[in-house]
Amino acid sequence: MTAPLPPPGKQLTVGDVFDTKQATLGLEVLTSRASLDRAVDDPDISSPGLALAGFTQRFTAGRMQVLGETEMTYLSSLSESVAAERLQGLFNFPIPALFVTKQLDVPKALIDMADEAGIPVLRSTLSTKGFYRRIKPFLESALAPTLSLHGSLADVYGVGLLFVGSSGVGKSECVLDLVERGHRLVADDLVLASRRGTDVLIGRAHPLQGHHMEIRGIGIIDVQMLFGVRAIRQQKRIEVLVQLEHWDENHTYTRTGLETETVDILGVPIPKVTVPLNPGKNITVISEVVAMNHLLHYAGHDSAKAFDQHIRAYLEQDYE
C-alpha cells in the first residue's frame, strides 16, 4: 500500500515522493547522508544533458533531475577529472534530488559528491520513459495550486456541479436528493479545488472528511454506506458553479439565459448559474437541467441564442 499524499498546505519533500512512489517507481536511496527533507516546488522534472556537457547558463535550478542510460554512458566516457568537474557544476545548483533509472550502476564518486552537496540520489528500476510517465502526473497533482471552497460538489450526468451559497440554504439537501436520483457525491461542505494545467479545475473531498454529509435534523451520514459505492466519486472536474440563494424580489435574475456569468477560481473561469429559492421550487430537477444545458453548450448548441435568433428571424420576415 502506498503512503498518502501530504495534507493540503504541507510542503512536498523528496521524502514524501519516496514514501508515496517507492513501490510504483521501484525506488531505493543510494546516498547515506543527504537528507530527504529537501523541498520539491517544481512539478517539472528534467534531464541535465547540456549541464553534463558543461553548458549550464540555461540550466533550470530547483527541479529534480533524471540520469538515464544516455547520461550515464556519457559520464563513463569522460575522464575521472572531467566527469567530476561536470558533476560538481551540476551539484552546485539547488537540485532537490537526482534519480537514476533502469537500475543502472552508479559510481561511488557520484554518490560521494552528491552526499557532500546534500543532494539525495535515488535509483529506479523503471526505464527512463516509464519513470517520466509515472512521476510527472504525480508531481503535477501534488504541486497543483489548491484552494478550499465552502460548497458541495456533485457529478450530475457527468458534469461537475459545485453548489455554493450561505450556510443553511440547502446545498447538502440538494446534493442528497441528487444522489437519491442516481447521481454521485464528490464532496460536501468542504471542497478542495486544484488547478491542472491552465484551464482544468479538479474538486475532491478532504481525506478526513471522505463522503460524509451533514444533514440538519439528522446529523452526519455516510453516503457510501447508505447508497453504495456507485453513489460517490473520488474527484471530479468542476464545470459549473450553481449559486443557491433565497429569493430576493429586489434582485434581477436572468430570464432568457442570454447573459452569461463566470467566476474565477484559481485563474480558471467557471460558468456561474444563480438559482433563487422559493417554496415549491424543485431545485433537484433544475440542477439536472443545468447539467444537461451545459452538455448542450459543450456540444455547440446554445438554446437561448438559438431561440433568440429564431424570434429575430421571424420578426424580420414579418416586418418585410
Contacts in CASP RR format, 6 or more apart in sequence:
PFRMAT RR
TARGET T0000
AUTHOR 0000-0000-0000
METHOD contacts of the structure
MODEL  1
MTAPLPPPGKQLTVGDVFDTKQATLGLEVLTSRASLDRAVDDPDISSPGL
ALAGFTQRFTAGRMQVLGETEMTYLSSLSESVAAERLQGLFNFPIPALFV
TKQLDVPKALIDMADEAGIPVLRSTLSTKGFYRRIKPFLESALAPTLSLH
GSLADVYGVGLLFVGSSGVGKSECVLDLVERGHRLVADDLVLASRRGTDV
LIGRAHPLQGHHMEIRGIGIIDVQMLFGVRAIRQQKRIEVLVQLEHWDEN
HTYTRTGLETETVDILGVPIPKVTVPLNPGKNITVISEVVAMNHLLHYAG
HDSAKAFDQHIRAYLEQDYE
2 20 0 8 1.000
2 21 0 8 1.000
2 22 0 8 1.000
2 23 0 8 1.000
2 24 0 8 1.000
3 16 0 8 1.000
3 19 0 8 1.000
3 20 0 8 1.000
4 20 0 8 1.000
4 207 0 8 1.000
5 16 0 8 1.000
5 20 0 8 1.000
5 141 0 8 1.000
5 142 0 8 1.000
6 12 0 8 1.000
6 13 0 8 1.000
6 16 0 8 1.000
6 142 0 8 1.000
7 207 0 8 1.000
8 146 0 8 1.000
8 148 0 8 1.000
8 192 0 8 1.000
8 206 0 8 1.000
9 146 0 8 1.000
11 39 0 8 1.000
12 39 0 8 1.000
12 40 0 8 1.000
12 41 0 8 1.000
12 142 0 8 1.000
12 143 0 8 1.000
13 36 0 8 1.000
13 37 0 8 1.000
13 38 0 8 1.000
13 39 0 8 1.000
13 40 0 8 1.000
14 36 0 8 1.000
14 37 0 8 1.000
14 38 0 8 1.000
14 40 0 8 1.000
14 64 0 8 1.000
14 96 0 8 1.000
14 97 0 8 1.000
14 120 0 8 1.000
14 122 0 8 1.000
15 36 0 8 1.000
15 37 0 8 1.000
16 40 0 8 1.000
16 142 0 8 1.000
17 40 0 8 1.000
17 97 0 8 1.000
17 135 0 8 1.000
17 138 0 8 1.000
17 139 0 8 1.000
18 27 0 8 1.000
18 29 0 8 1.000
18 36 0 8 1.000
18 122 0 8 1.000
20 138 0 8 1.000
21 27 0 8 1.000
21 134 0 8 1.000
21 135 0 8 1.000
21 138 0 8 1.000
24 134 0 8 1.000
25 124 0 8 1.000
25 125 0 8 1.000
25 126 0 8 1.000
25 131 0 8 1.000
25 134 0 8 1.000
25 135 0 8 1.000
26 124 0 8 1.000
26 125 0 8 1.000
26 126 0 8 1.000
27 122 0 8 1.000
27 123 0 8 1.000
27 124 0 8 1.000
28 122 0 8 1.000
28 123 0 8 1.000
29 36 0 8 1.000
29 120 0 8 1.000
29 121 0 8 1.000
29 122 0 8 1.000
30 100 0 8 1.000
30 106 0 8 1.000
30 111 0 8 1.000
30 121 0 8 1.000
30 122 0 8 1.000
30 123 0 8 1.000
31 111 0 8 1.000
31 114 0 8 1.000
31 115 0 8 1.000
31 118 0 8 1.000
31 119 0 8 1.000
31 120 0 8 1.000
31 121 0 8 1.000
32 115 0 8 1.000
33 115 0 8 1.000
33 118 0 8 1.000
34 114 0 8 1.000
34 115 0 8 1.000
34 117 0 8 1.000
34 118 0 8 1.000
34 119 0 8 1.000
34 120 0 8 1.000
34 121 0 8 1.000
35 118 0 8 1.000
35 120 0 8 1.000
36 97 0 8 1.000
36 120 0 8 1.000
38 96 0 8 1.000
38 97 0 8 1.000
38 118 0 8 1.000
38 119 0 8 1.000
38 120 0 8 1.000
39 96 0 8 1.000
40 64 0 8 1.000
40 96 0 8 1.000
40 97 0 8 1.000
40 139 0 8 1.000
40 143 0 8 1.000
41 62 0 8 1.000
41 96 0 8 1.000
41 143 0 8 1.000
42 60 0 8 1.000
42 62 0 8 1.000
42 63 0 8 1.000
42 64 0 8 1.000
42 143 0 8 1.000
43 136 0 8 1.000
43 139 0 8 1.000
43 140 0 8 1.000
43 142 0 8 1.000
43 143 0 8 1.000
43 144 0 8 1.000
44 60 0 8 1.000
44 63 0 8 1.000
44 136 0 8 1.000
44 139 0 8 1.000
45 63 0 8 1.000
45 64 0 8 1.000
45 65 0 8 1.000
45 66 0 8 1.000
45 99 0 8 1.000
45 132 0 8 1.000
45 135 0 8 1.000
45 136 0 8 1.000
45 139 0 8 1.000
46 60 0 8 1.000
46 63 0 8 1.000
46 65 0 8 1.000
46 66 0 8 1.000
47 65 0 8 1.000
47 66 0 8 1.000
47 67 0 8 1.000
47 68 0 8 1.000
47 71 0 8 1.000
48 59 0 8 1.000
48 65 0 8 1.000
48 67 0 8 1.000
48 71 0 8 1.000
48 90 0 8 1.000
49 71 0 8 1.000
49 74 0 8 1.000
50 56 0 8 1.000
50 58 0 8 1.000
50 59 0 8 1.000
51 59 0 8 1.000
51 86 0 8 1.000
51 89 0 8 1.000
51 90 0 8 1.000
51 93 0 8 1.000
52 71 0 8 1.000
52 74 0 8 1.000
52 75 0 8 1.000
52 86 0 8 1.000
52 87 0 8 1.000
52 90 0 8 1.000
53 74 0 8 1.000
53 86 0 8 1.000
54 86 0 8 1.000
54 89 0 8 1.000
56 89 0 8 1.000
56 90 0 8 1.000
56 93 0 8 1.000
59 93 0 8 1.000
61 93 0 8 1.000
61 94 0 8 1.000
61 95 0 8 1.000
62 93 0 8 1.000
62 94 0 8 1.000
62 95 0 8 1.000
62 96 0 8 1.000
63 95 0 8 1.000
63 96 0 8 1.000
64 95 0 8 1.000
64 96 0 8 1.000
64 97 0 8 1.000
64 98 0 8 1.000
64 99 0 8 1.000
65 90 0 8 1.000
65 95 0 8 1.000
65 97 0 8 1.000
65 98 0 8 1.000
65 99 0 8 1.000
66 98 0 8 1.000
66 99 0 8 1.000
66 100 0 8 1.000
66 101 0 8 1.000
66 128 0 8 1.000
66 131 0 8 1.000
66 132 0 8 1.000
67 75 0 8 1.000
67 98 0 8 1.000
67 99 0 8 1.000
67 100 0 8 1.000
67 101 0 8 1.000
67 104 0 8 1.000
68 100 0 8 1.000
68 101 0 8 1.000
68 102 0 8 1.000
68 104 0 8 1.000
68 128 0 8 1.000
69 101 0 8 1.000
69 102 0 8 1.000
69 104 0 8 1.000
69 128 0 8 1.000
72 100 0 8 1.000
72 104 0 8 1.000
72 106 0 8 1.000
75 83 0 8 1.000
75 86 0 8 1.000
75 87 0 8 1.000
75 107 0 8 1.000
75 110 0 8 1.000
76 83 0 8 1.000
76 107 0 8 1.000
78 86 0 8 1.000
80 109 0 8 1.000
83 109 0 8 1.000
84 109 0 8 1.000
84 113 0 8 1.000
87 109 0 8 1.000
87 110 0 8 1.000
87 113 0 8 1.000
88 113 0 8 1.000
91 113 0 8 1.000
91 114 0 8 1.000
91 116 0 8 1.000
91 117 0 8 1.000
91 119 0 8 1.000
92 117 0 8 1.000
95 119 0 8 1.000
96 119 0 8 1.000
97 119 0 8 1.000
97 120 0 8 1.000
97 121 0 8 1.000
97 122 0 8 1.000
98 114 0 8 1.000
98 119 0 8 1.000
98 120 0 8 1.000
98 121 0 8 1.000
98 122 0 8 1.000
99 121 0 8 1.000
99 122 0 8 1.000
99 123 0 8 1.000
99 124 0 8 1.000
99 131 0 8 1.000
100 106 0 8 1.000
100 121 0 8 1.000
100 122 0 8 1.000
100 123 0 8 1.000
100 124 0 8 1.000
101 123 0 8 1.000
101 124 0 8 1.000
101 126 0 8 1.000
101 127 0 8 1.000
101 128 0 8 1.000
101 131 0 8 1.000
102 124 0 8 1.000
102 125 0 8 1.000
102 126 0 8 1.000
102 127 0 8 1.000
102 128 0 8 1.000
103 123 0 8 1.000
103 124 0 8 1.000
103 125 0 8 1.000
104 123 0 8 1.000
106 121 0 8 1.000
106 123 0 8 1.000
110 121 0 8 1.000
111 121 0 8 1.000
114 120 0 8 1.000
114 121 0 8 1.000
124 131 0 8 1.000
126 134 0 8 1.000
140 196 0 8 1.000
140 197 0 8 1.000
141 194 0 8 1.000
141 196 0 8 1.000
144 194 0 8 1.000
144 195 0 8 1.000
144 196 0 8 1.000
144 197 0 8 1.000
144 202 0 8 1.000
145 194 0 8 1.000
145 195 0 8 1.000
145 266 0 8 1.000
146 192 0 8 1.000
146 193 0 8 1.000
146 194 0 8 1.000
146 266 0 8 1.000
147 192 0 8 1.000
147 193 0 8 1.000
147 194 0 8 1.000
147 265 0 8 1.000
147 266 0 8 1.000
148 190 0 8 1.000
148 191 0 8 1.000
148 192 0 8 1.000
148 193 0 8 1.000
149 162 0 8 1.000
149 164 0 8 1.000
149 190 0 8 1.000
149 191 0 8 1.000
149 192 0 8 1.000
149 193 0 8 1.000
149 265 0 8 1.000
150 164 0 8 1.000
150 165 0 8 1.000
150 189 0 8 1.000
150 190 0 8 1.000
150 191 0 8 1.000
151 162 0 8 1.000
151 163 0 8 1.000
151 164 0 8 1.000
151 165 0 8 1.000
151 171 0 8 1.000
151 187 0 8 1.000
151 188 0 8 1.000
151 189 0 8 1.000
151 190 0 8 1.000
151 191 0 8 1.000
152 162 0 8 1.000
152 163 0 8 1.000
152 171 0 8 1.000
152 172 0 8 1.000
152 174 0 8 1.000
152 175 0 8 1.000
152 185 0 8 1.000
152 187 0 8 1.000
152 188 0 8 1.000
152 189 0 8 1.000
152 191 0 8 1.000
153 160 0 8 1.000
153 161 0 8 1.000
153 162 0 8 1.000
153 163 0 8 1.000
153 185 0 8 1.000
153 186 0 8 1.000
153 187 0 8 1.000
153 188 0 8 1.000
153 191 0 8 1.000
153 203 0 8 1.000
153 236 0 8 1.000
153 238 0 8 1.000
154 160 0 8 1.000
154 161 0 8 1.000
154 163 0 8 1.000
154 175 0 8 1.000
154 178 0 8 1.000
154 179 0 8 1.000
154 183 0 8 1.000
154 184 0 8 1.000
154 185 0 8 1.000
154 186 0 8 1.000
154 287 0 8 1.000
155 161 0 8 1.000
155 183 0 8 1.000
155 184 0 8 1.000
155 185 0 8 1.000
155 186 0 8 1.000
155 233 0 8 1.000
155 236 0 8 1.000
156 178 0 8 1.000
156 183 0 8 1.000
156 287 0 8 1.000
156 288 0 8 1.000
156 290 0 8 1.000
156 291 0 8 1.000
157 183 0 8 1.000
157 288 0 8 1.000
157 291 0 8 1.000
157 292 0 8 1.000
157 295 0 8 1.000
158 236 0 8 1.000
158 291 0 8 1.000
159 239 0 8 1.000
159 240 0 8 1.000
159 290 0 8 1.000
159 291 0 8 1.000
159 294 0 8 1.000
159 295 0 8 1.000
160 186 0 8 1.000
160 236 0 8 1.000
160 237 0 8 1.000
160 238 0 8 1.000
160 239 0 8 1.000
160 240 0 8 1.000
160 291 0 8 1.000
161 239 0 8 1.000
161 240 0 8 1.000
161 242 0 8 1.000
161 287 0 8 1.000
161 290 0 8 1.000
161 291 0 8 1.000
162 191 0 8 1.000
162 238 0 8 1.000
162 240 0 8 1.000
162 241 0 8 1.000
162 242 0 8 1.000
162 270 0 8 1.000
163 171 0 8 1.000
163 174 0 8 1.000
163 175 0 8 1.000
163 242 0 8 1.000
163 244 0 8 1.000
163 287 0 8 1.000
164 171 0 8 1.000
164 241 0 8 1.000
164 242 0 8 1.000
164 243 0 8 1.000
164 244 0 8 1.000
165 171 0 8 1.000
165 243 0 8 1.000
165 244 0 8 1.000
165 245 0 8 1.000
166 245 0 8 1.000
166 246 0 8 1.000
168 216 0 8 1.000
169 244 0 8 1.000
169 245 0 8 1.000
169 246 0 8 1.000
169 277 0 8 1.000
170 244 0 8 1.000
170 277 0 8 1.000
171 188 0 8 1.000
171 189 0 8 1.000
171 244 0 8 1.000
172 188 0 8 1.000
172 189 0 8 1.000
172 213 0 8 1.000
172 214 0 8 1.000
172 215 0 8 1.000
173 215 0 8 1.000
174 244 0 8 1.000
174 283 0 8 1.000
174 284 0 8 1.000
174 287 0 8 1.000
175 185 0 8 1.000
175 188 0 8 1.000
175 213 0 8 1.000
176 213 0 8 1.000
176 215 0 8 1.000
176 223 0 8 1.000
177 283 0 8 1.000
177 284 0 8 1.000
178 185 0 8 1.000
178 284 0 8 1.000
178 287 0 8 1.000
178 288 0 8 1.000
179 185 0 8 1.000
179 223 0 8 1.000
179 227 0 8 1.000
179 231 0 8 1.000
180 227 0 8 1.000
181 284 0 8 1.000
181 288 0 8 1.000
182 230 0 8 1.000
182 231 0 8 1.000
183 288 0 8 1.000
184 230 0 8 1.000
184 231 0 8 1.000
184 232 0 8 1.000
184 233 0 8 1.000
184 236 0 8 1.000
185 211 0 8 1.000
185 213 0 8 1.000
185 223 0 8 1.000
185 231 0 8 1.000
185 232 0 8 1.000
185 233 0 8 1.000
186 203 0 8 1.000
186 204 0 8 1.000
186 205 0 8 1.000
186 232 0 8 1.000
186 233 0 8 1.000
186 234 0 8 1.000
186 235 0 8 1.000
186 236 0 8 1.000
187 203 0 8 1.000
187 204 0 8 1.000
187 205 0 8 1.000
187 206 0 8 1.000
187 209 0 8 1.000
187 210 0 8 1.000
187 211 0 8 1.000
188 205 0 8 1.000
188 209 0 8 1.000
188 211 0 8 1.000
188 212 0 8 1.000
188 213 0 8 1.000
188 214 0 8 1.000
188 223 0 8 1.000
189 209 0 8 1.000
189 213 0 8 1.000
189 214 0 8 1.000
190 205 0 8 1.000
190 206 0 8 1.000
190 209 0 8 1.000
191 203 0 8 1.000
191 204 0 8 1.000
191 205 0 8 1.000
191 238 0 8 1.000
192 203 0 8 1.000
192 204 0 8 1.000
192 205 0 8 1.000
192 206 0 8 1.000
193 201 0 8 1.000
193 202 0 8 1.000
193 203 0 8 1.000
193 238 0 8 1.000
193 265 0 8 1.000
193 266 0 8 1.000
194 201 0 8 1.000
194 202 0 8 1.000
194 203 0 8 1.000
194 204 0 8 1.000
194 266 0 8 1.000
195 201 0 8 1.000
195 202 0 8 1.000
195 266 0 8 1.000
195 267 0 8 1.000
195 268 0 8 1.000
196 202 0 8 1.000
198 268 0 8 1.000
199 268 0 8 1.000
200 237 0 8 1.000
200 268 0 8 1.000
201 237 0 8 1.000
201 238 0 8 1.000
201 265 0 8 1.000
201 266 0 8 1.000
201 268 0 8 1.000
201 270 0 8 1.000
202 235 0 8 1.000
202 236 0 8 1.000
202 237 0 8 1.000
202 238 0 8 1.000
203 235 0 8 1.000
203 236 0 8 1.000
203 237 0 8 1.000
203 238 0 8 1.000
204 234 0 8 1.000
204 235 0 8 1.000
204 236 0 8 1.000
205 211 0 8 1.000
211 222 0 8 1.000
211 223 0 8 1.000
211 224 0 8 1.000
211 232 0 8 1.000
212 220 0 8 1.000
212 221 0 8 1.000
212 222 0 8 1.000
212 223 0 8 1.000
213 220 0 8 1.000
213 221 0 8 1.000
213 223 0 8 1.000
214 220 0 8 1.000
214 221 0 8 1.000
215 221 0 8 1.000
223 231 0 8 1.000
223 232 0 8 1.000
224 231 0 8 1.000
224 232 0 8 1.000
238 265 0 8 1.000
238 270 0 8 1.000
239 270 0 8 1.000
239 271 0 8 1.000
239 294 0 8 1.000
240 270 0 8 1.000
240 271 0 8 1.000
240 272 0 8 1.000
240 273 0 8 1.000
240 290 0 8 1.000
240 291 0 8 1.000
240 294 0 8 1.000
241 263 0 8 1.000
241 265 0 8 1.000
241 270 0 8 1.000
241 271 0 8 1.000
241 272 0 8 1.000
241 273 0 8 1.000
242 272 0 8 1.000
242 273 0 8 1.000
242 275 0 8 1.000
242 287 0 8 1.000
242 290 0 8 1.000
243 272 0 8 1.000
243 273 0 8 1.000
243 274 0 8 1.000
243 275 0 8 1.000
244 275 0 8 1.000
244 277 0 8 1.000
244 283 0 8 1.000
245 274 0 8 1.000
245 275 0 8 1.000
245 276 0 8 1.000
245 277 0 8 1.000
246 276 0 8 1.000
246 277 0 8 1.000
246 278 0 8 1.000
247 276 0 8 1.000
247 277 0 8 1.000
247 278 0 8 1.000
248 276 0 8 1.000
251 276 0 8 1.000
253 274 0 8 1.000
253 276 0 8 1.000
254 274 0 8 1.000
256 304 0 8 1.000
256 307 0 8 1.000
256 308 0 8 1.000
257 304 0 8 1.000
258 304 0 8 1.000
258 305 0 8 1.000
258 308 0 8 1.000
260 271 0 8 1.000
261 271 0 8 1.000
261 272 0 8 1.000
261 273 0 8 1.000
261 274 0 8 1.000
262 269 0 8 1.000
262 270 0 8 1.000
262 271 0 8 1.000
262 272 0 8 1.000
263 269 0 8 1.000
263 270 0 8 1.000
263 272 0 8 1.000
264 270 0 8 1.000
271 294 0 8 1.000
273 290 0 8 1.000
275 283 0 8 1.000
275 286 0 8 1.000
275 287 0 8 1.000
275 290 0 8 1.000
277 283 0 8 1.000
293 303 0 8 1.000
296 302 0 8 1.000
296 303 0 8 1.000
END
